């Protein structure tokens, strides 16, 4: 019974995201909106992440099964894809490289920003300490 309750929570947020996407005519996939809403529910303490942990682990452990229909669909269009496979392969490789570089540069930027914020905070603390020492 617990599994069904956990699964219901996940499905609820997925359907909520899809419904909002349809209602608001958003270009963002409903599943992404659903995950965003689930994250916000975690952050606002509306849903305890432990409440869906077992079902989430189950879905992640069996994620490969969810890609089988997509693979079968590709095989159905194999004749169409066979003539352009080098272009598709090049696009996949290029997009993967661009994604990795963008992720790396973003991580470097966030790290630099955090370093700047920490340095600023440390300098404020040292200025406050100096002011306190001058008052005494």
C-alpha positions, -999 to 999 in steps of 0.1 A, spaced: 0 0 0 29 23 8 43 19 -27 10 30 -42 9 61 -20 44 70 -30 37 63 -66 5 85 -64 26 114 -51 50 112 -81 21 107 -106 2 136 -90 30 161 -97 36 147 -132 -1 152 -141 -1 186 -124 29 197 -145 12 183 -177 -21 200 -169 -5 234 -163 15 230 -195 -16 223 -215 -37 250 -197 -11 277 -200 2 267 -234 38 265 -222 66 253 -244 82 234 -214 75 197 -211 49 188 -185 72 162 -169 98 189 -163 72 212 -147 60 183 -126 96 176 -113 99 214 -106 67 214 -86 78 183 -67 111 200 -59 92 231 -47 70 209 -25 102 194 -10 116 228 -4 84 241 12 82 210 34 48 200 18 62 166 9 89 147 28 115 133 3 116 101 25 79 95 17 87 87 -20 123 74 -15 115 37 -20 94 43 -51 120 68 -65 148 42 -60 127 15 -77 120 38 -107 157 47 -110 169 11 -107 145 1 -135 150 32 -157 165 12 -186 131 -6 -190 115 28 -197 137 33 -227 126 1 -244 96 16 -262 118 44 -276 143 18 -289 116 -2 -305 103 30 -321 137 37 -336 139 2 -350 105 8 -367 120 37 -386 154 21 -392 151 24 -430 145 62 -428 173 66 -402 199 44 -420 204 70 -448 212 98 -424 229 80 -395 262 98 -399 245 132 -396 225 120 -365 257 106 -350 275 138 -356 247 158 -341 246 136 -310 284 139 -305 284 176 -311 255 183 -287 270 161 -261 303 180 -263 285 214 -262 264 202 -232 295 190 -213 314 223 -220 284 243 -210 280 223 -178 317 227 -170 317 265 -176 285 269 -155 301 249 -127 333 271 -129 311 303 -129 291 292 -99 324 282 -81 339 316 -89 308 334 -77 307 314 -45 344 322 -39 337 359 -45 308 358 -21 328 340 6 357 365 1 333 394 4 318 379 36 352 373 51 363 408 44 331 422 61 338 400 91 374 413 94 363 449 90 337 444 117 364 429 140 387 458 133 359 483 142 351 464 174 388 465 184 390 502 178 360 509 200 375 490 229 
